[in-house]
Amino acid sequence: MSTEVTLERFTFPSTDGTSTISACAWWPAGMAPSQSTERPAPHGVVQLVHGMAEHIDRYDAFARFLASHGFLVVGHDQIGHGRSCSPEHWGELPVGSGAQALVEDIDVLRGMTQQRIATGTPYIVFGHSMGSFEVRSYIAHHGEGLAGAIICGTGFLPAATSKAALAITWFESFFKGAGYHSSFVDSMGAGGYGKAIPNARTNLDWLSYNRKNVDDYIADPSCGFMFSVGAYHEVAVLTSEVNSPACAASVPHDLPLLYIGGAEDPVGNNGEGVEKAAALARGAGSTDVTVKIYPRMRHEILNETGHEQVFADVLAWVEKHVAQAPAPQATASQEA
């Protein structure tokens, strides 16, 4: 039996009706479908949802860490990202349906994964940055049956800010086309976060103190591309939804939630936005909400100097809530 984590790649049709999604599964040792028909079951599943202008392979170290502790980890390159589209279309999302497709693709992968493992295996979703907003929407629409949700690197936008972003991006999309790239719009989003870091070495130092992580991101051609105005509009649709009391109230009240972020992350307003997002959940009725803000960490806490502590904290939270979930009921088909 293999002692190594097995990485499996596969594809599935996106709910956008045109894209083919590239996905990954990190199987714990001896649990991959090709290894044994009598393989042991994973302790649980953690599904990862990546952020803006990056791809799921950047989560390989985190996924392997969780898999080495007996968890099946799955994730996908979202529409407009990575292997799920050609480079000339990176950073593009369909206006009017992109936000919904991002959220519904999470559910497609969850359904596919659950068909391959024992019925009732505890299932946790983890979203970072843009993915955190998607997960906050996802748990409002599809939260039933989950063992928990982890919200990483999120923020809180007042309703007036989201409305302004919706109006500006719609205007730009209507008059210049959804695929237009606007430096002005970008400066209000990802392109503006670099201004929050004094004496920055690069305009991407807001990602982390870890220089290697920043340099690797800059060197990766499938990272750091500018979102189109249409794509920014769909992000504004997401932020407008998830920062509303109505959305928070739609999350199952007993679903455990973990909010994590860096104390110097401009996306989360240096922790304040993370705390506000968690307070919104509590105020809407969520009864199990934990917040952890990490000092001297910026946006990408999974890639930050000292990320080992983040890994350990997430694992401990996951193990605790998996242990509290009902035991799996039966063995699902082992076919891929």
Buried (B, 14 or more C-beta within 10 A) or exposed (E): EBEEBBBBEBBBEBBBEEBEBBBBBBBBBBBBBEBEEEBEBBBBBBBBBBBBBBBBBBBBEBBBBBBBBBBBBBBBBBBBBBBBBEEEBBBBBBBBBBBBBBBBBBBBBBEBBBEBBBEBBBBBBBBBBBBBBBBBBBBBBBBEEBBBBBBBBBBBBEEEBBEBBBEBBBEBBEEBEBBEBBEEBBEBBBBEBBEBBEEEEBBBBBBBBBEEBBEEBBEEEBBBBBBBBBBBBBBBBBBBBBBBEEBBBBBBEEBBBBBBBBBBBBBBBBBBBBBBBBBBBBEBEBEBBBBBBBEEBBBBBBBBBEBEEBBEBBBEBBBEBBEEBEEBEEEBEEEE
